[in-house]
Amino acid sequence: MPDLSTQLHTKMLDSSGRWRSRRSLPRRIYRAVRRELASSDVYGMDWGDPETVAPLKFVRDRWVLPYVRDDHVAVEIGPGGGRWTRYLLGFKQLYAVDFYPELLAELKKGFAKPNVTLVQNTGADFPGVPAGQVDYVFSFGCFVHLDSPIIEAYLANITGILKPGANVVIQYSDTNKIMARELLPGFAENTPEKMRAMVAAAGFTILEEDLTTLWHSSLIRFTL
């Protein structure tokens, strides 16, 4: 047992602040949220099931379901394992677009439907998606990881596939929020101010935003 003159604990306390960092309120909240959301039903569900997690249920009911129509065409960018794809199956045609063939193969396991077309792109394009025919574009969990040049490329290419008056809903990283800024190193550097500027520069009209529902990100809806 160390004697009373030992500096063991003071050295441990001072060493790189790791103890304080691990015990900080944001990190404890983050770990608790991840434990609460953990699920293995669908790839990506460990980030939360929109059926049970209140903020995601709100996103589903406010930003997704009102736009689903059986006579409309939709594009989902970065579908992952289908966490949100399952709510888009009511469209006449759904194009699920991803860069990674492995993720598209995973999606195919649960969503091999006649009205679902899997599209592998080269980073920001929409091969096989008909020009000027899309009524709704949705992306959740993808743009939070994208740097500004890729977002700008996507926005430029989205303009070519939309019908007039179509809706685009994108979740993006919001580093004004501490969880995105300090606890999620995979999140890109982005803010509502930057996202608005990129959307406007691409020629879109911003219709509405949600800066409060999610802990680490924000949502924006816009149109041509």
Beta strands, then each sheet from edge to edge (+ up, - down):
strand 1: 73-77
strand 2: 93-98
strand 3: 116-120
strand 4: 134-139
strand 5: 162-173
strand 6: 205-210
strand 7: 217-223
sheet 1: 3+ 2+ 1+ 4+ 5+ 7- 6+
end
